Amino acid sequence: MAAPPPGFRYVDIHTHLHPPWLWRAIRRWFADKPGWEFRYPTEPEAVARVLAEHDVERFVFFSYAHKPGLARELEGETRYRRGGGLRVAFDADAWREAPGWVAEQRADGVPVEVIDTASALRLAPGVAPGVHGAVFCAMDGQAEAMPTVQAFAAAARRLGARIAEGVGARGLVVERGRLVAVTRSDGAALPCDVAVLTTGVWTAGLLASLGVRLPIETRALQMLLTGPAPAALDPVIGAFGRKLSLKQLETGAYLIGGGWPADITDHAANAWTLRPDSVSASLAVAREVHPPTGRCGLARGWAGLEAFTPDDLPVLGPVPGIDGLLVAAGFSGHGFALSPAVGDVLARLALGQDARADLWRGLRLERFDVTAMAR
């Protein structure tokens, strides 16, 4: 590789870093396409080595919108689309928060840009005209939760995984400092070499039986779904100083979130009730920011029990003092978007492979005051 000219420090390299299973599918897709040959390494570790050998100091990863045919081959219909993310400001105080927030995002490598009122309205014509400005991230997108879960499950089954539905984890069996089995809610014991706890708000109870304290707080967060409307909104909308997450689904319905609370009626049974004041307040904010939402009736609402840590960051990695036990919990409202990367880290840990510690530095359980006492 030729040396860059004096003073030139940045090179833009377009490459792809996909997991091996996805590369295999891509190769199958292009196998009979003339003119397509792979003359470069495709394994993520090999690609990273090549970049490092050429003094590339930082990698930025972008989402990749796959061809519909490839999605079908992967048995993965997630209804993903990349329309960007738009965070708007409707008053001067909120708009003054934008520069600091943008600086934090850019420091972490997130490509955001500050845009004016006219640009915000071009991206989302339905946004109320009183907007002062906005911050836009073109790489943002959305996928629908249930199709995504089903796509992951189908891929796992295709690779030999067995998925048991309607049965829970009741306890963990540890012998001489090592996990040896998981007891199920139906009384069966499932022997294992490694167990991965991705049990959400119920993780703390399972770990407590082993003398491990996981400091999480359970909150019930509300989601609302309107009736369908003509397609009008591409980006996901948020707002400075307002509790709002607003997106329009393929069906035309608007999905409204933002962290509005519901009430927990039975933690163990995952039971909740919506609060009328939260429902009305959430709808009011959505209609204030994006008036077309107000022309749709409310179809239904629900809540999910979310686990929050004291620092609003997840716990990820091995449980100290207990071999063979991994945990991923306390995602504080961000688990859906992070799940593919977290799954990759957990799989690597379970298999004893390079787990890309740089991606989850500072997320270990040991950052809290916990004590592990294997029984």
Residue pairs with C-beta under 8 A, 6 or more apart in sequence:
1 54
4 11
11 56
13 51
13 56
15 47
15 51
16 42
16 47
16 64
17 44
17 47
17 48
17 59
17 61
18 26
18 42
18 44
18 64
19 44
19 344
20 43
20 44
21 155
21 159
22 74
23 42
23 43
25 70
25 73
25 74
26 70
27 38
27 42
28 73
29 67
29 69
29 70
29 73
30 36
40 47
40 50
41 47
41 50
45 354
48 59
51 59
58 109
60 109
60 111
62 139
63 80
63 82
63 139
63 141
65 80
65 81
65 82
66 74
71 77
71 78
74 151
74 155
75 151
75 154
75 155
75 158
76 151
76 152
76 154
76 155
77 147
77 150
77 151
78 143
78 144
78 147
78 148
78 151
79 143
79 144
79 147
79 148
79 249
79 250
80 141
80 142
80 143
80 148
81 141
81 142
81 250
82 138
82 139
82 140
82 141
83 140
83 141
83 142
83 233
83 234
83 235
83 236
84 123
84 136
84 137
84 138
84 139
84 140
84 141
84 234
84 235
84 236
85 136
85 137
85 140
85 235
85 236
85 238
86 120
86 123
86 124
86 127
86 134
86 135
86 136
86 235
86 236
86 237
86 238
87 98
87 101
87 134
87 135
87 136
87 237
87 238
87 239
87 240
88 120
88 127
88 131
88 133
88 134
88 237
88 238
88 239
88 240
88 289
89 95
89 97
89 98
89 131
89 132
89 133
89 134
89 239
89 240
89 241
90 128
90 130
90 131
90 132
90 239
90 240
90 241
90 242
90 288
90 289
91 132
91 241
92 132
93 241
94 132
94 239
94 240
94 241
94 242
95 132
95 133
95 240
97 240
97 241
98 114
98 133
98 135
98 240
99 114
101 135
101 240
102 112
102 114
102 135
105 112
105 135
105 137
106 112
110 137
111 137
111 138
111 139
112 135
112 136
112 137
113 135
113 136
113 137
114 133
114 134
114 135
115 123
115 133
115 134
115 135
115 136
116 133
117 129
117 131
117 132
117 133
119 134
119 136
120 127
120 131
120 133
120 134
120 136
121 127
121 129
121 131
123 134
123 136
123 234
123 235
124 233
124 234
124 235
124 237
124 290
125 232
126 232
126 233
126 290
126 291
126 292
126 293
127 237
127 289
127 290
128 288
128 289
128 290
128 291
136 235
140 235
140 236
141 236
142 236
142 247
144 249
144 250
145 336
148 336
152 343
153 163
156 163
157 163
164 184
167 184
167 185
167 186
168 184
168 185
169 182
169 183
169 184
169 185
169 197
169 199
169 202
169 206
170 183
170 184
170 185
171 182
171 183
171 206
171 209
172 179
172 181
172 182
172 183
172 195
172 206
172 209
172 210
172 325
173 179
173 180
173 181
173 182
173 183
173 189
174 180
174 210
174 322
174 325
174 374
174 375
176 374
177 321
177 322
177 323
177 374
178 322
178 323
178 324
178 374
179 192
179 194
179 195
179 322
179 323
179 324
179 325
180 191
180 192
180 324
181 189
181 190
181 191
181 192
182 189
182 190
182 192
182 195
183 189
183 190
184 190
192 324
193 324
194 324
194 325
194 326
194 350
195 324
195 325
195 326
196 326
196 327
196 328
196 346
196 350
197 203
197 206
197 207
197 319
197 325
197 326
197 327
197 328
197 329
198 327
198 328
198 329
198 346
199 206
199 329
200 305
200 306
200 307
200 329
200 335
201 216
201 218
201 267
201 305
201 306
201 307
202 268
203 214
203 216
203 307
203 327
203 329
203 330
204 213
204 214
204 215
204 216
204 307
204 329
207 213
207 214
207 319
207 327
208 214
209 375
210 319
210 322
210 372
210 373
210 374
210 375
211 371
211 372
211 373
211 374
211 375
212 319
212 320
212 321
212 322
212 365
212 370
212 371
212 372
212 373
213 368
213 369
213 370
213 371
214 315
214 327
214 329
214 330
214 365
214 368
214 370
215 309
215 310
215 368
215 369
215 370
216 307
216 308
216 309
216 315
216 329
216 330
217 307
217 308
217 309
218 264
218 267
218 305
218 306
218 307
218 308
219 261
219 305
219 306
219 308
220 261
220 262
220 263
220 264
220 272
220 303
220 304
220 305
220 306
221 257
221 259
221 260
221 261
221 262
221 303
221 304
221 306
221 333
222 257
222 260
222 261
222 262
222 274
222 275
222 278
222 279
222 282
222 301
222 302
222 303
223 255
223 256
223 257
223 301
223 302
223 303
223 304
224 255
224 256
224 257
224 279
224 282
224 283
224 286
224 298
224 300
224 301
225 253
225 254
225 255
225 256
225 298
225 299
225 300
225 301
226 253
226 254
226 256
226 293
226 296
226 297
226 298
226 299
227 253
227 296
227 297
227 298
227 299
228 251
228 252
228 253
228 296
229 248
229 252
229 253
229 254
229 292
229 295
229 296
230 252
231 248
231 252
232 248
232 292
233 246
233 247
233 248
233 254
233 290
233 292
234 248
236 245
236 246
236 247
237 244
237 245
237 246
237 247
237 289
237 290
238 244
238 245
238 246
239 285
239 289
242 258
242 285
242 288
242 289
243 258
243 259
243 260
243 282
243 285
244 256
244 257
244 258
244 282
244 285
244 286
244 289
245 256
245 257
245 258
246 254
246 255
246 256
246 257
246 286
246 289
246 290
246 293
247 254
247 255
248 254
248 255
249 255
253 296
253 299
254 286
254 290
254 293
254 296
256 282
256 283
256 286
256 293
257 282
258 282
258 285
259 333
260 275
260 278
260 279
260 281
260 282
261 275
261 278
262 272
262 273
262 274
262 275
262 278
262 303
263 272
263 273
263 274
263 275
264 271
264 272
264 305
265 271
265 272
265 273
267 305
270 305
272 303
272 305
273 303
274 301
274 302
274 303
279 298
279 301
283 293
283 294
283 298
286 293
286 294
287 293
287 294
306 331
306 332
306 333
307 329
307 330
307 331
307 332
308 330
308 332
308 333
309 315
309 330
309 332
309 368
310 368
311 367
312 332
313 330
313 332
313 362
313 363
314 328
314 329
314 330
314 331
314 332
314 334
314 335
314 338
314 342
314 363
315 327
315 328
315 329
315 330
315 363
315 364
315 365
315 368
316 327
316 328
316 342
316 345
316 346
316 360
316 363
316 364
317 326
317 327
317 349
317 360
317 363
317 364
317 365
318 325
318 326
318 327
318 349
318 364
318 365
319 325
319 326
319 327
319 365
319 372
320 365
320 366
320 370
320 372
321 372
321 373
321 374
322 372
322 374
326 346
326 349
326 350
327 365
328 342
328 346
331 338
335 342
341 359
344 356
345 355
345 356
345 359
345 360
347 353
348 354
348 355
348 356
349 355
